[in-house]
Amino acid sequence: MRNARVRSIHVHPVKAFRSLPLREVAVERWGPAGDRRWMLIDDGGKVVTQRRHPRLALAAAEPLPGGGVVLSAPDRAPVTVPVPAPGATVPADVFGDKVEVVPAEDPAVHAWCSDYLGVSVRLVHLDDPAVRRPVDPAYALPGETVTFADGYPLLLTTTASLDRLNDLVGQGAHAHEGPLPMSRFRPNVVIEGTEAWAEDDWSRVTVGEVAFRVTKPSGRCVVTTTDQDTARRGREPLHTLARHRSVGGRLLFGVNLVPLSPGVLRVGDPLEVTA
């Protein structure tokens, strides 16, 4: 593990939109700065993701100073979205978590998003990640919170595990779909220089100047079968994960992290397993 280090860093300014690669990022108690502070909800308040709308993979969000974003998508003009002023919140449902959120102020923003997906949606902002959404209490320490990420502040994957997974894909019935890129798994941090599946045994790690608690392996969903460059779906990697990485009915790839200290992550930072 002496050569384990950060290969790449990614954030997702709007949940389910295209990921944004960075050379460095500040890590806050609830995750990387600017990661998943915005999301779409339907008319019932439920989060809208690539699970039902793979076309979201083709939409992009560029962050603006102060937390706003510029949205873009194929064949349409970009739209600028400032952070809404403090005010009345509306309830949202993030996979069963009830969260108070603040809608974007300009109705044209909601219309832009709805027109792109072909369904009625609203763009909403997480105004106070320090209090709005606790981490799953089954895996959390007191006071730990998360943004609109699926459940935990950061997702870490390793290149060695992806290489091994691609070896297995290549031996299966859908070998023509491989090799798969890491973008299918939408991680925040990608580590190189480990053994395949080494992350299964970690409980605490330090990456550069930031310490993390490893909560649990990440159970994967249909989003991993979505080509993030075309929005087309296939069978992999879920078909192969079901044969080789199924534990308790969950198909595992990557691990979920909670920061134990603030700091800055940089590409090239070393990773040290501390427990």
C-alpha positions in Angstrom: 0.0 0.0 0.0 3.0 2.3 0.0 2.1 3.5 -3.5 -1.6 4.0 -2.9 -2.6 7.5 -3.9 -5.4 9.6 -5.3 -5.9 9.1 -9.1 -8.8 11.4 -9.5 -11.4 13.6 -7.7 -14.9 14.2 -8.8 -17.9 16.2 -7.6 -21.5 16.4 -8.8 -22.9 19.9 -8.3 -26.4 18.7 -9.3 -27.2 15.2 -8.1 -27.5 12.8 -11.1 -25.9 15.3 -13.6 -22.5 14.6 -15.2 -19.6 14.5 -12.8 -17.0 17.2 -12.7 -13.3 16.3 -12.4 -11.1 18.4 -10.1 -7.5 18.6 -9.2 -8.3 19.4 -5.6 -11.3 19.9 -3.4 -12.0 21.1 0.2 -13.6 18.4 2.3 -16.3 19.6 4.7 -18.0 17.5 7.4 -20.8 16.6 5.0 -18.5 15.8 2.0 -16.6 17.6 -0.8 -17.4 21.3 -1.2 -20.0 21.8 -3.8 -21.0 18.1 -4.2 -24.7 17.4 -4.6 -26.0 20.6 -3.0 -28.6 20.7 -5.8 -31.1 18.1 -7.0 -34.3 17.6 -9.0 -37.6 16.6 -7.4 -40.8 15.5 -9.0 -44.3 16.9 -8.2 -44.5 14.6 -5.2 -41.2 15.8 -3.8 -39.2 12.7 -4.5 -35.7 12.9 -5.8 -35.2 12.5 -9.6 -32.1 10.5 -10.7 -30.6 8.5 -13.5 -32.4 5.4 -12.1 -35.5 6.5 -14.0 -34.1 9.2 -16.3 -30.7 8.1 -17.8 -30.7 11.3 -19.9 -29.5 13.2 -16.8 -26.1 11.7 -17.5 -25.8 14.1 -20.5 -26.7 17.2 -18.4 -23.9 19.2 -16.8 -23.6 21.8 -14.0 -20.7 24.2 -13.7 -20.3 25.7 -10.3 -20.3 29.5 -9.8 -18.7 31.4 -6.9 -21.1 31.4 -4.0 -22.7 28.1 -4.8 -24.8 28.8 -7.9 -24.6 26.7 -11.0 -24.9 27.0 -14.8 -26.9 24.2 -16.3 -26.3 22.9 -19.8 -27.6 19.9 -21.8 -27.5 18.9 -25.5 -29.3 21.1 -28.0 -30.4 23.8 -25.5 -29.1 27.1 -24.2 -27.4 27.1 -20.8 -29.3 28.6 -17.8 -27.7 30.3 -14.8 -29.1 29.4 -11.4 -28.1 31.5 -8.3 -28.4 30.2 -4.8 -31.9 31.0 -3.7 -32.3 33.6 -0.9 -33.1 32.2 2.6 -36.8 31.6 2.8 -39.6 29.0 2.9 -38.5 25.4 2.4 -40.5 22.6 0.9 -40.2 18.9 1.9 -38.3 16.5 -0.3 -37.8 12.7 -0.2 -34.3 11.4 -0.8 -34.7 7.6 -0.8 -36.8 7.7 2.3 -35.0 10.6 4.0 -37.3 13.6 4.6 -35.3 16.8 3.9 -36.3 20.4 3.8 -35.0 22.1 0.6 -35.2 25.5 -1.0 -36.5 25.7 -4.6 -34.7 27.8 -7.3 -36.3 31.2 -7.5 -36.7 31.5 -11.2 -39.7 29.5 -12.7 -37.7 29.4 -16.0 -35.2 27.1 -14.3 -37.8 24.6 -13.4 -39.2 24.8 -16.9 -35.8 24.3 -18.4 -35.3 21.1 -16.4 -38.8 19.8 -17.0 -38.5 20.4 -20.8 -35.2 18.5 -20.9 -36.6 15.4 -19.1 -40.1 15.6 -20.5 -41.6 15.4 -17.0 -42.5 18.0 -14.4 -39.6 18.6 -12.0 -38.2 21.3 -9.8 -34.6 22.2 -9.1 -33.9 22.5 -5.3 -31.0 23.6 -3.1 -29.7 22.3 0.2 -29.3 25.5 2.2 -27.7 24.1 5.4 -26.0 20.7 5.1 -24.9 20.9 8.8 -28.4 20.1 10.0 -30.8 19.2 7.2 -30.0 15.5 6.6 -28.3 13.1 9.1 -26.3 10.1 8.0 -28.1 6.8 8.4 -28.1 6.3 12.2 -27.3 2.7 11.8 -23.8 3.7 10.5 -23.4 7.3 11.9 -21.8 8.9 14.8 -23.7 11.8 16.5 -23.9 14.9 14.4 -22.8 13.4 11.1 -24.7 14.8 8.1 -24.7 14.4 4.4 -25.8 16.4 1.3 -28.0 15.0 -1.4 -25.6 12.1 -2.0 -27.2 8.7 -1.9 -26.4 8.2 1.8 -22.8 9.1 2.8 -20.5 12.1 2.3 -18.0 10.5 0.0 -17.7 7.4 -2.3 -14.3 5.9 -2.8 -13.3 3.4 -5.5 -10.0 1.9 -6.6 -8.6 1.3 -10.0 -7.4 -2.2 -9.0 -10.9 -3.3 -8.1 -12.2 -1.9 -11.4 -9.5 -3.8 -13.3 -10.5 -7.0 -11.6 -14.2 -6.4 -12.2 -13.5 -5.8 -15.9 -11.5 -9.1 -16.0 -14.7 -10.8 -14.7 -16.9 -8.9 -17.1 -14.7 -10.1 -20.0 -15.3 -13.7 -19.0 -19.1 -13.4 -18.9 -22.1 -13.5 -21.2 -21.9 -9.7 -21.8 -18.2 -9.4 -22.4 -18.9 -7.1 -25.4 -20.0 -4.4 -22.9 -16.5 -4.2 -21.3 -14.2 -2.8 -20.3 -16.2 -0.4 -18.2 -14.9 3.0 -17.2 -14.9 4.3 -13.6 -17.5 6.9 -14.5 -20.2 4.2 -14.3 -19.7 4.3 -10.5 -19.8 8.0 -10.0 -17.1 8.2 -7.2 -15.8 11.2 -5.4 -12.3 9.8 -5.0 -10.5 7.2 -7.1 -7.4 5.5 -5.6 -4.6 3.7 -7.5 -1.9 1.5 -6.2 -3.9 -0.9 -4.1 -4.7 -4.6 -4.4 -8.1 -5.5 -5.9 -10.9 -5.3 -3.2 -8.4 -4.1 -0.6 -11.0 -1.5 0.4 -13.3 -4.2 1.8 -11.0 -4.5 4.9 -10.5 -0.8 5.6 -12.2 0.9 8.6 -10.2 4.1 8.8 -8.0 5.8 6.2 -6.1 9.1 5.8 -5.9 10.6 2.4 -3.5 13.5 2.2 -4.4 15.7 5.2 -8.0 14.3 5.7 -8.9 11.4 7.9 -12.0 9.3 7.1 -14.1 6.6 8.7 -15.1 3.8 6.3 -18.8 3.1 7.1 -19.8 0.3 4.7 -19.4 -1.1 1.2 -21.5 0.7 -1.4 -24.4 -1.2 -2.8 -24.8 -0.5 -6.5 -28.0 0.1 -8.6 -29.1 0.4 -12.2 -27.2 3.7 -12.7 -24.0 1.7 -13.1 -25.4 0.1 -16.2 -25.8 3.6 -17.8 -23.1 4.8 -20.2 -22.3 8.3 -18.8 -21.4 9.5 -22.3 -24.4 8.3 -24.3 -27.1 7.6 -21.6 -27.6 4.1 -23.1 -28.1 1.2 -20.8 -26.7 -2.4 -20.8 -26.5 -5.3 -18.4 -23.1 -4.7 -16.9 -21.7 -4.4 -14.3 -24.7 -5.6 -12.3 -24.7 -9.0 -14.1 -21.1 -9.6 -13.0 -21.5 -8.1 -9.6 -24.4 -10.4 -8.9 -22.2 -13.4 -9.6 -19.1 -12.2 -7.7 -19.9 -9.4 -5.3 -23.3 -10.1 -3.9 -23.6 -9.9 -0.1 -26.9 -10.0 1.6 -28.7 -9.1 -1.6 -26.5 -6.0 -2.2 -24.1 -5.8 -5.2 -20.9 -4.2 -3.9 -18.4 -1.9 -5.5 -16.5 0.9 -3.6 -16.8 2.1 0.0 -18.6 4.9 1.7 -16.6 7.4 3.8 -17.4 10.0 6.5 -14.8 12.7 7.1 -13.3 12.8 10.6 -11.5 16.1 10.0 -11.8 18.9 7.4 -9.0 19.5 4.9 -8.1 19.6 1.2 -7.9 16.5 -1.0 -5.5 16.7 -4.0 -4.8 14.4 -6.9 -1.6 12.6 -6.0 -2.2 12.6 -2.2 -1.1 9.4 -0.6 -3.6 7.0 1.1 -2.7 5.4 4.4 -4.9 2.7 6.0 -4.9 3.5 9.7 -7.4 0.8 10.9 
